[in-house]
Amino acid sequence: MSRILGYSQGTIIRRVLYLASKVTRPIYCEHNQIYEVDEMWTFVGRKTPSNYSWITYALNRRTRCVIDVAFGSRNRKNLKQVIDSVKAQNPKKIVTDKLIIYPNLVKPVKHDTTRYSNNHIERGNLTLRTHIKRLFRKTICFSKSQEMLEACVLLYLDFHYWKLKME
């Protein structure tokens, strides 16, 4: 990208990080909707299990809007952040995969884990992997730092879902 634009790599990286820091997540006021929550893995640095990074996000099934996103390991803290933002919307139902952590986090809300119930978010995962090459599993493109991975995904979500007006 730096060769095409005629700027140094450092300038491009600083600009991407700057724009990502200006991304504000929208506040949704939706009630009685169905939400899908899923996580997808990628890697940072080398493709080893210790370098896996997980992107967890929630999607409104009807509007296809991304409600919240969390980065890092697939642990209770990151999953709880996304589930809590969905629960703040008073959902009708939360659809997830069969990960063992979800039933305790979703508890008071109706929870669905049936086989084809999370097709929309799985399609979203494939779209993300197609559009952002650093998320693709078998590629030579990858993120060297967690910070750049988060910045690129946030900018993509902002442009395609949250509609950032570029300066």
DSSP file (Angstrom, degrees, kcal/mol; ACC not computed):
  #  RESIDUE AA STRUCTURE BP1 BP2  ACC     N-H-->O    O-->H-N    N-H-->O    O-->H-N    TCO  KAPPA ALPHA  PHI   PSI    X-CA   Y-CA   Z-CA
    1    1 A M     >        0   0    0      0, 0.0     4,-2.5     0, 0.0     5,-0.3   0.000 360.0 360.0 360.0 -36.5    0.0    0.0    0.0
    2    2 A S  H  >> +     0   0    0      1,-0.2     4,-1.8     2,-0.2     5,-1.1   0.869 360.0  51.2 -66.3 -33.8    2.9    2.4    0.8
    3    3 A R  H  45S+     0   0    0      2,-0.2    -1,-0.2     3,-0.2     5,-0.0   0.898 111.4  47.8 -66.8 -39.4    4.3    1.9   -2.8
    4    4 A I  H  45S+     0   0    0      1,-0.2    -2,-0.2     2,-0.1    -1,-0.2   0.924 119.7  37.2 -67.3 -44.5    0.9    2.7   -4.3
    5    5 A L  H  <5S-     0   0    0     -4,-2.5    -1,-0.2     2,-0.1    -2,-0.2   0.699 104.7-125.9 -82.7 -19.5    0.3    5.8   -2.2
    6    6 A G  T  <5 +     0   0    0     -4,-1.8     2,-0.3     1,-0.3    -3,-0.2   0.731  69.6 118.0  81.1  21.7    3.9    7.0   -2.2
    7    7 A Y      < -     0   0    0     -5,-1.1    -1,-0.3    -6,-0.2    -2,-0.1  -0.807  69.5 -97.5-115.8 160.2    4.1    7.2    1.6
    8    8 A S     >  -     0   0    0     -2,-0.3     4,-1.9     1,-0.1     5,-0.2  -0.320  32.2-113.8 -72.8 160.5    6.4    5.3    4.0
    9    9 A Q  H  > S+     0   0    0      1,-0.2     4,-2.7     2,-0.2     5,-0.2   0.885 116.7  56.5 -61.4 -38.7    5.1    2.2    5.8
   10   10 A G  H  > S+     0   0    0      1,-0.2     4,-2.5     2,-0.2    -1,-0.2   0.887 106.2  49.8 -61.2 -39.6    5.4    4.1    9.1
   11   11 A T  H  > S+     0   0    0      2,-0.2     4,-2.3     1,-0.2    -1,-0.2   0.915 111.6  48.2 -65.1 -43.4    3.1    6.8    7.9
   12   12 A I  H  X S+     0   0    0     -4,-1.9     4,-2.5     2,-0.2    -2,-0.2   0.928 112.8  48.3 -63.1 -45.1    0.5    4.4    6.6
   13   13 A I  H  X S+     0   0    0     -4,-2.7     4,-2.5     1,-0.2     5,-0.2   0.926 112.0  48.9 -62.7 -45.1    0.6    2.4    9.9
   14   14 A R  H  X S+     0   0    0     -4,-2.5     4,-2.4    -5,-0.2    -1,-0.2   0.902 112.3  49.1 -61.2 -40.6    0.2    5.6   12.0
   15   15 A R  H  X S+     0   0    0     -4,-2.3     4,-2.8     2,-0.2     5,-0.2   0.906 111.0  49.1 -66.7 -41.9   -2.7    6.8    9.8
   16   16 A V  H  X S+     0   0    0     -4,-2.5     4,-2.3     2,-0.2    -2,-0.2   0.933 113.8  46.1 -62.7 -45.5   -4.5    3.4   10.1
   17   17 A L  H  X S+     0   0    0     -4,-2.5     4,-1.7     2,-0.2    -2,-0.2   0.879 112.7  51.3 -65.3 -37.2   -4.0    3.4   13.9
   18   18 A Y  H  X S+     0   0    0     -4,-2.4     4,-0.9    -5,-0.2    -2,-0.2   0.946 111.6  46.0 -63.9 -48.4   -5.2    7.0   14.1
   19   19 A L  H >< S+     0   0    0     -4,-2.8     3,-0.6     1,-0.2     4,-0.4   0.884 111.4  52.7 -62.9 -37.9   -8.4    6.4   12.1
   20   20 A A  H >< S+     0   0    0     -4,-2.3     3,-1.0     1,-0.2    -1,-0.2   0.846 104.0  56.6 -66.8 -32.3   -9.1    3.3   14.1
   21   21 A S  H 3< S+     0   0    0     -4,-1.7    -1,-0.2     1,-0.2    -2,-0.2   0.749 103.9  55.0 -70.1 -21.1   -8.8    5.3   17.4
   22   22 A K  T << S+     0   0    0     -4,-0.9     2,-0.3    -3,-0.6    -1,-0.2   0.498  80.7 113.3 -88.1  -4.8  -11.5    7.6   16.0
   23   23 A V    <   -     0   0    0     -3,-1.0     2,-0.5    -4,-0.4   132,-0.1  -0.529  49.7-165.0 -70.5 126.6  -14.0    4.8   15.4
   24   24 A T        -     0   0    0     -2,-0.3    -2,-0.1   138,-0.1    -3,-0.0  -0.957  18.4-128.2-113.5 131.4  -17.0    5.1   17.8
   25   25 A R        -     0   0    0     -2,-0.5    42,-0.1     1,-0.1    43,-0.0  -0.595  31.3-115.6 -77.1 133.7  -19.2    2.1   18.2
   26   26 A P        -     0   0    0      0, 0.0     2,-0.6     0, 0.0    -1,-0.1  -0.264  17.9-125.1 -69.0 156.0  -22.9    3.1   17.6
   27   27 A I        -     0   0    0      2,-0.0     2,-0.3     0, 0.0    40,-0.0  -0.912  27.9-157.3-102.2 119.2  -25.4    2.9   20.4
   28   28 A Y        -     0   0    0     -2,-0.6     2,-0.3    39,-0.1    39,-0.0  -0.721  15.4-165.9 -98.3 146.2  -28.4    0.7   19.4
   29   29 A C        +     0   0    0     -2,-0.3     2,-0.4     2,-0.0    60,-0.1  -0.696  35.5 142.8-128.2  77.9  -31.8    0.9   20.9
   30   30 A E        -     0   0    0     -2,-0.3     2,-0.4     3,-0.0     3,-0.2  -0.932  27.1-166.6-121.2 141.6  -33.5   -2.3   19.6
   31   31 A H        +     0   0    0     -2,-0.4    59,-0.2     1,-0.2    -2,-0.0  -0.949  63.0  11.9-129.2 149.2  -35.9   -4.5   21.5
   32   32 A N  S    S+     0   0    0     58,-2.5     2,-0.2    -2,-0.4    -1,-0.2   0.874  87.6 138.2  58.9  43.2  -37.3   -7.9   21.0
   33   33 A Q        -     0   0    0     57,-0.3    59,-2.8    56,-0.2    60,-1.2  -0.693  55.8-114.8-111.4 166.5  -34.8   -8.9   18.3
   34   34 A I  E     -a   93   0A   0     -2,-0.2    27,-2.7    58,-0.2    28,-0.4  -0.909  33.3-166.8-103.4 129.4  -32.9  -12.1   17.6
   35   35 A Y  E     -aB  94  60A   0     58,-2.3    60,-3.4    -2,-0.5     2,-0.4  -0.903  10.6-150.8-118.9 144.7  -29.1  -11.8   17.8
   36   36 A E  E     -aB  95  59A   0     23,-2.9    23,-2.8    -2,-0.4     2,-0.4  -0.950  11.1-168.2-114.1 134.2  -26.4  -14.2   16.7
   37   37 A V  E     + B   0  58A   0     58,-2.8    60,-0.4    -2,-0.4     2,-0.3  -0.977  17.7 152.7-123.0 133.6  -23.0  -14.3   18.6
   38   38 A D  E     - B   0  57A   0     19,-2.0    19,-2.4    -2,-0.4     2,-0.3  -0.972  28.7-139.7-152.7 165.0  -20.0  -16.1   17.2
   39   39 A E  E     - B   0  56A   0     -2,-0.3     2,-0.4    17,-0.2    17,-0.2  -0.946  11.0-166.5-128.3 150.7  -16.2  -16.1   17.4
   40   40 A M  E     - B   0  55A   0     15,-2.1    15,-2.9    -2,-0.3     2,-0.3  -0.989  15.2-133.8-135.8 146.9  -13.6  -16.6   14.7
   41   41 A W  E     + B   0  54A   0     -2,-0.4     2,-0.3    13,-0.2    13,-0.2  -0.720  27.9 157.8-104.2 151.6   -9.9  -17.2   15.0
   42   42 A T  E     - B   0  53A   0     11,-2.6    11,-3.0    -2,-0.3     2,-0.3  -0.813  32.3-115.6-145.5-173.0   -7.0  -15.8   13.3
   43   43 A F  E     - B   0  52A   0     91,-0.4   100,-0.8     9,-0.3     2,-0.4  -0.953   8.7-148.1-135.1 155.9   -3.4  -15.5   14.3
   44   44 A V  B    S-e  143   0B   0      7,-2.2     2,-1.2    -2,-0.3   100,-0.2  -0.985  76.3 -15.5-122.5 127.8   -0.9  -12.7   15.1
   45   45 A G  S    S+     0   0    0     98,-3.0     2,-0.3    -2,-0.4   100,-0.1  -0.690 129.0  16.0  85.0 -97.7    2.8  -13.1   14.3
   46   46 A R  S    S-     0   0    0     -2,-1.2     2,-1.8     2,-0.1    -2,-0.3  -0.775  80.3-110.8-112.0 157.7    3.2  -16.9   13.7
   47   47 A K  S    S+     0   0    0     -2,-0.3    -2,-0.1    -4,-0.1     5,-0.0  -0.505  72.9 122.1 -87.7  70.3    0.6  -19.5   13.0
   48   48 A T  S >  S-     0   0    0     -2,-1.8     3,-2.0    -4,-0.2     4,-0.2  -0.916  75.5-109.9-126.1 155.3    1.0  -21.4   16.3
   49   49 A P  G >  S+     0   0    0      0, 0.0     3,-1.1     0, 0.0    -1,-0.1   0.802 117.7  58.9 -56.4 -29.5   -1.7  -22.1   18.9
   50   50 A S  G 3  S+     0   0    0      1,-0.2    -3,-0.1    -7,-0.0    -7,-0.0   0.699 105.5  50.6 -73.3 -15.9   -0.1  -19.6   21.3
   51   51 A N  G <  S+     0   0    0     -3,-2.0    -7,-2.2    -5,-0.1    -1,-0.2   0.264  80.0 127.1-104.1  10.7   -0.5  -16.8   18.8
   52   52 A Y  E <   -B   43   0A   0     -3,-1.1     2,-0.4    -4,-0.2    -9,-0.3  -0.414  38.9-166.9 -67.2 142.9   -4.2  -17.4   18.1
   53   53 A S  E     -B   42   0A   0    -11,-3.0   -11,-2.6    -2,-0.1     2,-0.4  -0.996   7.6-146.3-130.4 139.1   -6.4  -14.4   18.4
   54   54 A W  E     -BC  41  72A   0     18,-3.5    18,-1.4    -2,-0.4     2,-0.6  -0.858   4.7-157.3-111.3 139.6  -10.2  -14.5   18.5
   55   55 A I  E     -BC  40  71A   0    -15,-2.9   -15,-2.1    -2,-0.4     2,-0.5  -0.970  15.3-173.1-113.3 115.3  -12.7  -12.0   17.2
   56   56 A T  E     +BC  39  70A   0     14,-2.8    14,-2.9    -2,-0.6     2,-0.3  -0.925  13.0 161.6-110.6 131.0  -16.0  -12.3   18.9
   57   57 A Y  E     -BC  38  69A   0    -19,-2.4   -19,-2.0    -2,-0.5     2,-0.4  -0.979  30.3-133.4-148.4 162.1  -19.0  -10.3   17.6
   58   58 A A  E     -BC  37  68A   0     10,-2.0     9,-2.4    -2,-0.3    10,-0.6  -0.915  17.9-164.7-119.2 143.1  -22.7  -10.1   17.7
   59   59 A L  E     -BC  36  66A   0    -23,-2.8   -23,-2.9    -2,-0.4     2,-0.5  -0.984  22.5-126.7-130.7 134.2  -25.0   -9.5   14.8
   60   60 A N  E  >  -B   35   0A   0      5,-2.6     4,-2.0    -2,-0.4   -25,-0.2  -0.707  21.4-146.6 -76.8 125.1  -28.7   -8.5   14.6
   61   61 A R  T  4 S+     0   0    0    -27,-2.7    -1,-0.2    -2,-0.5   -26,-0.1   0.879  91.7  41.4 -64.6 -38.8  -30.4  -11.2   12.5
   62   62 A R  T  4 S+     0   0    0    -28,-0.4    -1,-0.2     1,-0.2   -27,-0.1   0.941 127.5  27.3 -77.3 -47.8  -32.9   -8.9   10.9
   63   63 A T  T  4 S-     0   0    0      2,-0.1    -2,-0.2     1,-0.0    -1,-0.2   0.615  92.6-135.2 -91.8 -13.4  -30.9   -5.8   10.2
   64   64 A R     <  +     0   0    0     -4,-2.0     2,-0.3     1,-0.2    -3,-0.1   0.733  51.7 151.2  62.5  25.5  -27.5   -7.5    9.8
   65   65 A C        -     0   0    0     -5,-0.2    -5,-2.6     1,-0.0     2,-0.6  -0.680  50.6-123.0 -86.8 139.8  -25.9   -4.8   12.0
   66   66 A V  E     -C   59   0A   0     -2,-0.3    -7,-0.3    -7,-0.2     3,-0.1  -0.738  25.9-172.1 -81.2 120.9  -22.8   -5.7   14.1
   67   67 A I  E     -     0   0A   0     -9,-2.4     2,-0.3    -2,-0.6    -1,-0.2   0.917  61.3 -14.7 -82.7 -47.1  -23.8   -4.8   17.7
   68   68 A D  E     -C   58   0A   0    -10,-0.6   -10,-2.0     2,-0.0     2,-0.3  -0.983  55.3-156.7-155.1 159.7  -20.4   -5.3   19.4
   69   69 A V  E     -C   57   0A   0     -2,-0.3     2,-0.3   -12,-0.2   -12,-0.2  -0.995   5.2-169.9-141.9 144.8  -17.0   -6.8   18.8
   70   70 A A  E     -C   56   0A   0    -14,-2.9   -14,-2.8    -2,-0.3     2,-0.3  -0.989   7.6-155.5-135.6 145.6  -14.3   -8.0   21.2
   71   71 A F  E     +C   55   0A   0     -2,-0.3     2,-0.4   -16,-0.2   -16,-0.2  -0.857  48.6  50.4-119.5 153.3  -10.7   -9.1   20.4
   72   72 A G  E    S-C   54   0A   0    -18,-1.4   -18,-3.5    -2,-0.3     2,-0.1  -0.924  90.8  -6.0 127.3-148.2   -8.3  -11.4   22.3
   73   73 A S        -     0   0    0     -2,-0.4     2,-1.7   -20,-0.2     5,-0.2  -0.360  69.5-105.8 -81.7 164.7   -8.6  -14.9   23.6
   74   74 A R  S    S+     0   0    0      4,-0.1     2,-0.2    -2,-0.1    -1,-0.1  -0.561  73.2 133.7 -89.6  73.1  -11.8  -16.9   23.7
   75   75 A N  S  > S-     0   0    0     -2,-1.7     4,-2.1     1,-0.0     5,-0.2  -0.655  72.4 -96.6-119.3 175.5  -12.4  -16.5   27.4
   76   76 A R  H  > S+     0   0    0     -2,-0.2     4,-2.6     1,-0.2     5,-0.2   0.857 117.7  56.7 -60.1 -39.1  -15.3  -15.6   29.6
   77   77 A K  H  > S+     0   0    0      2,-0.2     4,-1.7     1,-0.2    -1,-0.2   0.935 110.9  41.0 -62.8 -48.8  -14.3  -11.9   29.9
   78   78 A N  H  > S+     0   0    0      2,-0.2     4,-1.4     1,-0.2    -1,-0.2   0.898 117.2  47.9 -68.7 -40.4  -14.4  -11.2   26.2
   79   79 A L  H  X S+     0   0    0     -4,-2.1     4,-2.7     1,-0.2     5,-0.2   0.894 109.7  53.9 -66.3 -38.3  -17.5  -13.3   25.5
   80   80 A K  H  X S+     0   0    0     -4,-2.6     4,-2.9    -5,-0.2     5,-0.2   0.871 103.0  57.5 -64.1 -36.9  -19.2  -11.6   28.5
   81   81 A Q  H  X S+     0   0    0     -4,-1.7     4,-1.5     2,-0.2    -1,-0.2   0.930 112.7  39.6 -58.9 -46.0  -18.5   -8.2   27.0
   82   82 A V  H  X S+     0   0    0     -4,-1.4     4,-1.6     2,-0.2    -2,-0.2   0.923 116.5  49.4 -71.5 -44.6  -20.3   -9.0   23.8
   83   83 A I  H  X S+     0   0    0     -4,-2.7     4,-2.9     1,-0.2    -2,-0.2   0.893 109.2  53.2 -62.9 -40.1  -23.2  -10.9   25.4
   84   84 A D  H  X S+     0   0    0     -4,-2.9     4,-1.5     1,-0.2    -1,-0.2   0.881 106.9  51.3 -64.7 -37.3  -23.8   -8.1   27.9
   85   85 A S  H  < S+     0   0    0     -4,-1.5     4,-0.2    -5,-0.2    -1,-0.2   0.844 113.0  46.5 -68.4 -30.6  -24.1   -5.5   25.1
   86   86 A V  H >< S+     0   0    0     -4,-1.6     3,-1.7     1,-0.2    -2,-0.2   0.904 109.3  53.3 -73.8 -42.3  -26.6   -7.8   23.4
   87   87 A K  H >< S+     0   0    0     -4,-2.9     3,-1.5     1,-0.3    -2,-0.2   0.780  98.0  66.0 -64.5 -25.3  -28.5   -8.4   26.7
   88   88 A A  T 3< S+     0   0    0     -4,-1.5    -1,-0.3     1,-0.3    -2,-0.2   0.691  93.9  61.4 -67.4 -17.1  -28.8   -4.6   27.0
   89   89 A Q  T <  S-     0   0    0     -3,-1.7   -57,-0.3    -4,-0.2    -1,-0.3   0.403 111.3-120.0 -87.4   1.7  -31.0   -4.6   23.9
   90   90 A N    <   -     0   0    0     -3,-1.5   -58,-2.5   -59,-0.2   -57,-0.3   0.988  40.6-153.2  54.8  65.0  -33.6   -6.8   25.6
   91   91 A P        -     0   0    0      0, 0.0    19,-0.2     0, 0.0   -57,-0.2  -0.303  23.9-146.1 -73.6 151.9  -33.3   -9.6   23.0
   92   92 A K  S    S-     0   0    0    -59,-2.8    18,-0.5     1,-0.3     2,-0.3   0.869  86.0  -8.8 -74.9 -41.7  -36.0  -12.1   22.1
   93   93 A K  E     -a   34   0A   0    -60,-1.2   -58,-2.3    16,-0.1     2,-0.5  -0.985  58.6-144.4-156.8 146.7  -33.4  -14.8   21.6
   94   94 A I  E     -ad  35 111A   0     16,-2.5    18,-2.3    -2,-0.3     2,-0.5  -0.980  17.8-157.7-116.5 125.2  -29.6  -15.1   21.5
   95   95 A V  E     +ad  36 112A   0    -60,-3.4   -58,-2.8    -2,-0.5     2,-0.3  -0.885  23.9 153.6-105.8 127.9  -28.3  -17.7   19.0
   96   96 A T        -     0   0    0     16,-2.2   -58,-0.1    -2,-0.5    21,-0.1  -0.816  43.6 -97.1-137.0 177.6  -24.8  -19.1   19.5
   97   97 A D        -     0   0    0    -60,-0.4    -1,-0.1    -2,-0.3     5,-0.1  -0.208  55.3 -86.1 -84.0-170.2  -22.8  -22.2   18.7
   98   98 A K        +     0   0    0     15,-0.1     2,-0.1    -2,-0.1    15,-0.1   0.019  69.5 149.0 -94.6  29.9  -22.4  -24.9   21.4
   99   99 A L    >   -     0   0    0      1,-0.1     3,-1.1     2,-0.0    -3,-0.0  -0.428  52.8-127.6 -62.5 136.5  -19.4  -23.5   23.2
  100  100 A I  T 3  S+     0   0    0      1,-0.3     4,-0.4     2,-0.1    -1,-0.1   0.692 101.8  60.7 -65.8 -21.2  -19.7  -24.5   26.8
  101  101 A I  T >> S+     0   0    0      1,-0.2     4,-1.1     2,-0.1     3,-0.5   0.808  88.9  72.9 -76.3 -29.7  -19.3  -21.0   28.2
  102  102 A Y  H <> S+     0   0    0     -3,-1.1     4,-2.4     1,-0.2     3,-0.5   0.859  83.9  60.9 -61.1 -44.3  -22.4  -19.5   26.5
  103  103 A P  H 3> S+     0   0    0      0, 0.0     4,-0.7     0, 0.0    -1,-0.2   0.871 107.6  46.1 -56.1 -37.9  -25.3  -21.1   28.5
  104  104 A N  H <4 S+     0   0    0     -3,-0.5    -2,-0.2    -4,-0.4    -3,-0.1   0.832 115.1  47.0 -72.1 -31.3  -24.1  -19.4   31.8
  105  105 A L  H  < S+     0   0    0     -4,-1.1    -1,-0.2    -3,-0.5    -3,-0.1   0.843 117.2  41.0 -77.3 -33.5  -23.6  -16.0   30.1
  106  106 A V  H >< S+     0   0    0     -4,-2.4     3,-2.5     1,-0.2    -1,-0.2   0.535  81.5 132.7 -88.9  -8.0  -26.9  -16.0   28.3
  107  107 A K  T 3<  +     0   0    0     -4,-0.7    -1,-0.2     1,-0.3     4,-0.1   0.525  66.1  39.9 -26.6 -62.1  -28.9  -17.4   31.2
  108  108 A P  T 3  S+     0   0    0      0, 0.0    -1,-0.3     0, 0.0     2,-0.2   0.737 108.2  72.4 -71.5 -15.2  -32.1  -15.2   31.6
  109  109 A V  S <  S-     0   0    0     -3,-2.5     2,-0.2     1,-0.1   -16,-0.1  -0.638  99.8 -92.8 -96.0 152.5  -32.6  -14.9   27.9
  110  110 A K        -     0   0    0    -18,-0.5   -16,-2.5   -19,-0.2     2,-0.4  -0.472  45.6-155.4 -64.0 129.7  -33.8  -17.6   25.5
  111  111 A H  E     -d   94   0A   0     -2,-0.2     2,-0.5   -18,-0.2   -16,-0.2  -0.926   9.7-167.3-116.5 130.4  -30.7  -19.4   24.1
  112  112 A D  E     +d   95   0A   0    -18,-2.3   -16,-2.2    -2,-0.4   -19,-0.0  -0.969  20.3 161.4-121.9 128.9  -30.7  -21.3   20.9
  113  113 A T        +     0   0    0     -2,-0.5   -15,-0.1   -18,-0.2    -1,-0.1   0.118  28.1 142.8-127.7  19.7  -27.9  -23.6   19.7
  114  114 A T    >   -     0   0    0      1,-0.1     3,-1.3   -17,-0.1     4,-0.3  -0.169  62.8 -97.4 -66.2 163.6  -29.6  -25.6   17.0
  115  115 A R  T 3  S+     0   0    0      1,-0.3     3,-0.4     2,-0.1    -1,-0.1   0.846 111.5  22.2 -56.8 -54.9  -27.7  -26.6   14.0
  116  116 A Y  T >  S+     0   0    0      1,-0.2     3,-0.8     2,-0.1    -1,-0.3   0.152  92.1 102.8-102.5  20.3  -28.5  -24.0   11.3
  117  117 A S  T <  S+     0   0    0     -3,-1.3     3,-0.2     1,-0.2    -1,-0.2   0.674  79.5  49.7 -80.7 -15.4  -29.7  -21.2   13.5
  118  118 A N  T 3>  +     0   0    0     -3,-0.4     4,-1.7    -4,-0.3    -1,-0.2  -0.077  68.8 123.1-112.8  36.3  -26.5  -19.1   13.2
  119  119 A N  H <>  +     0   0    0     -3,-0.8     4,-2.2     1,-0.2     5,-0.2   0.839  69.1  58.2 -63.7 -34.8  -26.1  -19.1    9.4
  120  120 A H  H  > S+     0   0    0     -3,-0.2     4,-1.8     1,-0.2    -1,-0.2   0.926 109.3  41.9 -65.9 -44.8  -26.1  -15.3    9.1
  121  121 A I  H  > S+     0   0    0      2,-0.2     4,-2.1     1,-0.2    -1,-0.2   0.842 112.1  55.0 -74.0 -30.9  -23.2  -14.8   11.4
  122  122 A E  H  X S+     0   0    0     -4,-1.7     4,-1.8     2,-0.2    -1,-0.2   0.893 108.5  49.3 -65.8 -37.9  -21.3  -17.7    9.8
  123  123 A R  H  X S+     0   0    0     -4,-2.2     4,-2.2     1,-0.2    -2,-0.2   0.878 108.6  54.2 -64.5 -37.7  -21.8  -16.0    6.5
  124  124 A G  H  X S+     0   0    0     -4,-1.8     4,-2.6     2,-0.2    -2,-0.2   0.877 105.0  53.6 -62.4 -38.1  -20.5  -12.8    8.1
  125  125 A N  H  X S+     0   0    0     -4,-2.1     4,-2.5     2,-0.2    -2,-0.2   0.920 109.4  47.8 -61.5 -43.7  -17.4  -14.7    9.2
  126  126 A L  H  X S+     0   0    0     -4,-1.8     4,-2.0     2,-0.2    -2,-0.2   0.890 111.1  50.7 -65.6 -38.5  -16.8  -15.8    5.6
  127  127 A T  H  X S+     0   0    0     -4,-2.2     4,-2.7     2,-0.2     5,-0.3   0.921 110.6  49.3 -64.6 -43.6  -17.3  -12.3    4.3
  128  128 A L  H  X S+     0   0    0     -4,-2.6     4,-2.7     1,-0.2     7,-0.2   0.932 111.7  48.7 -60.2 -45.4  -14.8  -10.9    6.8
  129  129 A R  H  < S+     0   0    0     -4,-2.5     7,-0.3     1,-0.2    -1,-0.2   0.851 113.6  47.7 -64.0 -34.0  -12.3  -13.5    5.8
  130  130 A T  H  < S+     0   0    0     -4,-2.0    -2,-0.2    -5,-0.2    -1,-0.2   0.911 118.3  38.4 -72.7 -42.5  -12.8  -12.8    2.1
  131  131 A H  H  < S+     0   0    0     -4,-2.7     2,-0.7     1,-0.2    -2,-0.2   0.825 117.2  49.1 -81.0 -32.7  -12.5   -9.0    2.5
  132  132 A I    ><  -     0   0    0     -4,-2.7     3,-2.2    -5,-0.3     4,-0.4  -0.873  69.4-167.4-111.0  99.7   -9.8   -8.8    5.1
  133  133 A K  G >  S+     0   0    0     -2,-0.7     3,-1.2     1,-0.3     8,-0.2   0.747  81.1  69.1 -62.8 -25.1   -7.0  -11.1    3.9
  134  134 A R  G 3  S+     0   0    0      1,-0.2   -91,-0.4     8,-0.1     9,-0.4   0.640  97.5  54.4 -70.3 -10.5   -5.2  -11.1    7.2
  135  135 A L  G <  S+     0   0    0     -3,-2.2    -1,-0.2    -7,-0.2    -2,-0.2   0.587  82.4 109.7 -92.9 -12.6   -8.1  -13.1    8.7
  136  136 A F    <   -     0   0    0     -3,-1.2     3,-0.3    -4,-0.4    -6,-0.0  -0.359  67.7-137.1 -67.6 143.8   -7.9  -15.9    6.0
  137  137 A R  S    S+     0   0    0      1,-0.2     2,-0.8   -95,-0.1    -1,-0.1   0.903  92.2  39.7 -72.0 -43.6   -6.6  -19.2    7.4
  138  138 A K  S    S+     0   0    0      2,-0.0     2,-0.3     0, 0.0    -1,-0.2  -0.717  91.7 107.8-113.1  82.0   -4.2  -20.2    4.6
  139  139 A T        -     0   0    0     -2,-0.8    -5,-0.0    -3,-0.3    -6,-0.0  -0.944  68.8-129.9-147.7 164.5   -2.4  -17.1    3.5
  140  140 A I  S    S+     0   0    0     -2,-0.3     2,-0.4     2,-0.0    -6,-0.1   0.494  87.4  91.3 -94.4  -6.1    0.9  -15.3    3.6
  141  141 A C        +     0   0    0     -8,-0.2     2,-0.3    -5,-0.0    -2,-0.1  -0.757  53.5 145.0 -87.1 131.4   -0.8  -12.2    4.8
  142  142 A F        -     0   0    0     -2,-0.4     2,-0.4    -7,-0.1   -98,-0.1  -0.978  49.8 -96.9-157.5 165.8   -1.1  -11.8    8.6
  143  143 A S  B     -e   44   0B   0   -100,-0.8   -98,-3.0    -9,-0.4     3,-0.1  -0.719  18.2-160.5 -88.2 136.1   -1.0   -9.2   11.3
  144  144 A K  S    S+     0   0    0     -2,-0.4     2,-0.3  -100,-0.2    -1,-0.1   0.693  78.9  31.8 -86.5 -19.7    2.3   -8.7   13.0
  145  145 A S  S  > S-     0   0    0      1,-0.1     4,-1.7  -100,-0.1    -1,-0.2  -0.981  71.8-130.2-138.5 151.0    0.6   -7.1   16.0
  146  146 A Q  H  > S+     0   0    0     -2,-0.3     4,-2.5     1,-0.2     5,-0.2   0.851 108.9  60.6 -62.6 -35.6   -2.7   -7.4   17.8
  147  147 A E  H  > S+     0   0    0      1,-0.2     4,-2.2     2,-0.2    -1,-0.2   0.897 105.7  45.2 -62.1 -42.7   -3.1   -3.6   17.6
  148  148 A M  H  > S+     0   0    0      2,-0.2     4,-2.6     1,-0.2     5,-0.2   0.871 111.0  53.9 -70.4 -36.5   -3.0   -3.6   13.8
  149  149 A L  H  X S+     0   0    0     -4,-1.7     4,-2.2     2,-0.2     5,-0.2   0.952 111.8  44.5 -60.0 -49.2   -5.4   -6.5   13.6
  150  150 A E  H  X S+     0   0    0     -4,-2.5     4,-2.6     1,-0.2     5,-0.2   0.902 113.0  51.8 -62.3 -41.6   -7.9   -4.7   15.8
  151  151 A A  H  X S+     0   0    0     -4,-2.2     4,-2.4    -5,-0.2    -2,-0.2   0.924 111.2  46.3 -62.6 -45.2   -7.4   -1.5   13.9
  152  152 A C  H  X S+     0   0    0     -4,-2.6     4,-2.0     2,-0.2    -1,-0.2   0.906 114.9  46.0 -66.5 -41.5   -8.1   -3.1   10.5
  153  153 A V  H  X S+     0   0    0     -4,-2.2     4,-2.8    -5,-0.2     5,-0.2   0.914 112.9  50.1 -68.6 -41.7  -11.1   -5.0   11.7
  154  154 A L  H  X S+     0   0    0     -4,-2.6     4,-2.6    -5,-0.2    -2,-0.2   0.910 111.0  49.2 -63.2 -41.6  -12.6   -1.9   13.4
  155  155 A L  H  X S+     0   0    0     -4,-2.4     4,-2.4    -5,-0.2    -1,-0.2   0.897 112.2  48.9 -64.4 -39.1  -12.1    0.2   10.3
  156  156 A Y  H  X S+     0   0    0     -4,-2.0     4,-2.8     2,-0.2     5,-0.3   0.947 113.3  45.8 -64.3 -47.9  -13.8   -2.5    8.2
  157  157 A L  H  X>S+     0   0    0     -4,-2.8     4,-2.7     1,-0.2     5,-2.0   0.897 113.5  50.5 -62.4 -39.4  -16.7   -2.8   10.5
  158  158 A D  I  <>S+     0   0    0     -4,-2.6     5,-1.5     3,-0.2     6,-0.8   0.918 114.6  42.6 -65.4 -43.0  -17.0    1.0   10.7
  159  159 A F  I  <5S+     0   0    0     -4,-2.4    -2,-0.2     4,-0.3    -1,-0.2   0.900 125.5  32.5 -71.1 -40.9  -17.0    1.4    7.0
  160  160 A H  I  <5S+     0   0    0     -4,-2.8    -2,-0.2    -5,-0.2    -3,-0.2   0.747 138.4  12.7 -91.6 -24.6  -19.3   -1.5    6.1
  161  161 A Y  I  <5S+     0   0    0     -4,-2.7    -3,-0.2    -5,-0.3    -2,-0.1   0.725 132.7  35.2-120.2 -39.1  -21.6   -1.5    9.2
  162  162 A W  I   <S-     0   0    0     -5,-2.0    -3,-0.2   -97,-0.0    -4,-0.2   0.538  94.0-131.8-103.2  -7.1  -21.2    1.7   11.2
  163  163 A K      < -     0   0    0     -5,-1.5    -4,-0.3    -6,-0.4     2,-0.3   0.959  21.8-161.1  60.5  66.5  -20.6    4.1    8.3
  164  164 A L        -     0   0    0     -6,-0.8     2,-0.8    -9,-0.2    -1,-0.1  -0.566  15.4-134.3 -71.2 136.3  -17.5    6.2    9.3
  165  165 A K        -     0   0    0     -2,-0.3    -1,-0.0     2,-0.0     2,-0.0  -0.857  27.1-132.6 -92.5 108.6  -17.2    9.5    7.4
  166  166 A M              0   0    0     -2,-0.8  -147,-0.0     1,-0.1     0, 0.0  -0.336 360.0 360.0 -65.8 139.1  -13.5    9.5    6.4
  167  167 A E              0   0    0     -2,-0.0    -1,-0.1  -148,-0.0    -2,-0.0   0.441 360.0 360.0 -84.2 360.0  -11.6   12.8    7.0
